[in-house]
Amino acid sequence: QSQAQAQAQARQGDIRTRFFHSSDGVRLHVLERKPARPHGGSVIVLVPGWSMPASIWRAQLQALGNHHVIALDPRGQGRSDLPRKGDDIGRRADDLHELLAAHERVLLVGWSLGALEALHYVHRHGEEKLAGLVLVDSSVGEGPAGAPSRFPDELRRNRRKTLTDFMQAIFKTPQTPRDIRALVDGALRMPLEASLSLFPRDIPREHWREVAHQFGKPLLYVVTPQFAEQARALRDHRPSTQVEVFEKAGHALFVDEAARFNALLESSLKAIDGR
């Protein structure tokens, strides 16, 4: 199913598309699906990675129909407005705070940059609203830092080609050229320097590790082999952490192995909600 088809289904089917305004006046878009028979369990809130739209979570929105599921288009991404200012992780954490305010218990799921935004939400606003946290294929600041990324320089040299290569590389399962173009075109909506400012380079890596170590609710860390060493270190330092390694998936592991990932979320919700 293409991104366009997913968006059409979001307009026409069980998945609802809606907007809300942040406290600084930015119109933010979400995709939302509610169960036919509400049961009062935790709401799943899905946060995509850098430049990605909420519709990247379409397999979760479609499969987890027994739960209330919300996927966010962060500011400047998907169908959310481009802000004139506020392209930083602190403001994005505040956006999450405002989105979660309407819900009593949330399982917060963040992928890649979205995982750091979820951790920064906990840092700024605490864990009261959260029933649990799922961090997907992102660094959590464990171990030494790797070599500096050349990605920003490559974007400045040839942005469309670099984005196309990036979008193709994050999936192990082949995506259609139309879907790849849609992701690239979506990323190109945001000005280059604004998109680069989303990477929290001014925050030390230890910050993410400290937030994860201190988090007092259930924490699931789902990674590909690139973060397996960090996963082992996190579990050593925080033994209650549940770790799952997707050995054969790409960075977008919840797309490549959607059934396995969805089963993990179902299992986490069952444990959290006692159902």
VENQUI-V775124 format. One record per backbone hydrogen bond with DSSP energy under -0.5 kcal/mol. NH is the residue of the N-H (numbers start at 0). CO is the residue of the C=O. If there is no record, write none. Layout:
nh:NH co:CO
nh:NH co:CO
This chain:
nh:5 co:1
nh:6 co:2
nh:7 co:3
nh:8 co:4
nh:9 co:5
nh:10 co:6
nh:11 co:7
nh:12 co:8
nh:15 co:13
nh:15 co:31
nh:17 co:29
nh:19 co:27
nh:21 co:25
nh:24 co:21
nh:27 co:19
nh:27 co:25
nh:28 co:72
nh:29 co:17
nh:30 co:70
nh:31 co:15
nh:32 co:68
nh:37 co:35
nh:42 co:104
nh:43 co:67
nh:44 co:42
nh:44 co:106
nh:45 co:43
nh:45 co:69
nh:46 co:108
nh:47 co:45
nh:47 co:71
nh:51 co:48
nh:55 co:52
nh:56 co:53
nh:57 co:54
nh:59 co:56
nh:60 co:56
nh:61 co:57
nh:62 co:58
nh:63 co:59
nh:66 co:63
nh:68 co:32
nh:68 co:66
nh:69 co:43
nh:70 co:30
nh:71 co:45
nh:72 co:28
nh:73 co:71
nh:75 co:80
nh:76 co:73
nh:79 co:76
nh:80 co:26
nh:82 co:80
nh:87 co:85
nh:91 co:87
nh:92 co:88
nh:93 co:89
nh:94 co:90
nh:95 co:91
nh:96 co:92
nh:97 co:93
nh:98 co:94
nh:99 co:95
nh:100 co:96
nh:101 co:98
nh:102 co:99
nh:105 co:128
nh:106 co:42
nh:107 co:105
nh:107 co:131
nh:108 co:44
nh:108 co:106
nh:109 co:107
nh:109 co:133
nh:110 co:46
nh:111 co:135
nh:113 co:110
nh:114 co:111
nh:115 co:111
nh:116 co:112
nh:117 co:113
nh:118 co:114
nh:119 co:115
nh:120 co:116
nh:121 co:117
nh:122 co:118
nh:123 co:119
nh:124 co:120
nh:125 co:121
nh:129 co:126
nh:130 co:105
nh:131 co:105
nh:132 co:217
nh:133 co:107
nh:134 co:219
nh:135 co:109
nh:135 co:133
nh:136 co:134
nh:136 co:221
nh:153 co:149
nh:154 co:150
nh:155 co:151
nh:156 co:152
nh:157 co:153
nh:161 co:157
nh:162 co:158
nh:163 co:159
nh:164 co:160
nh:165 co:161
nh:166 co:162
nh:167 co:163
nh:168 co:164
nh:169 co:165
nh:170 co:167
nh:179 co:175
nh:180 co:176
nh:181 co:177
nh:182 co:178
nh:183 co:179
nh:184 co:180
nh:185 co:181
nh:186 co:182
nh:187 co:183
nh:188 co:184
nh:188 co:185
nh:189 co:186
nh:194 co:190
nh:195 co:191
nh:196 co:192
nh:197 co:194
nh:198 co:195
nh:199 co:197
nh:200 co:198
nh:202 co:199
nh:203 co:201
nh:206 co:203
nh:207 co:203
nh:207 co:204
nh:208 co:204
nh:209 co:205
nh:210 co:206
nh:211 co:207
nh:212 co:208
nh:213 co:209
nh:214 co:210
nh:214 co:211
nh:217 co:130
nh:219 co:132
nh:220 co:241
nh:221 co:134
nh:221 co:219
nh:222 co:220
nh:222 co:243
nh:226 co:223
nh:227 co:224
nh:230 co:226
nh:231 co:227
nh:232 co:228
nh:233 co:229
nh:234 co:230
nh:235 co:231
nh:236 co:232
nh:237 co:233
nh:240 co:237
nh:241 co:218
nh:242 co:240
nh:243 co:220
nh:245 co:222
nh:245 co:243
nh:246 co:244
nh:248 co:245
nh:251 co:169
nh:252 co:250
nh:254 co:251
nh:255 co:251
nh:256 co:252
nh:257 co:254
nh:260 co:256
nh:261 co:257
nh:262 co:258
nh:263 co:259
nh:264 co:260
nh:265 co:261
nh:266 co:262
nh:267 co:263
nh:268 co:264
nh:269 co:265
nh:270 co:266
nh:271 co:267
nh:272 co:268
nh:273 co:269
nh:274 co:269
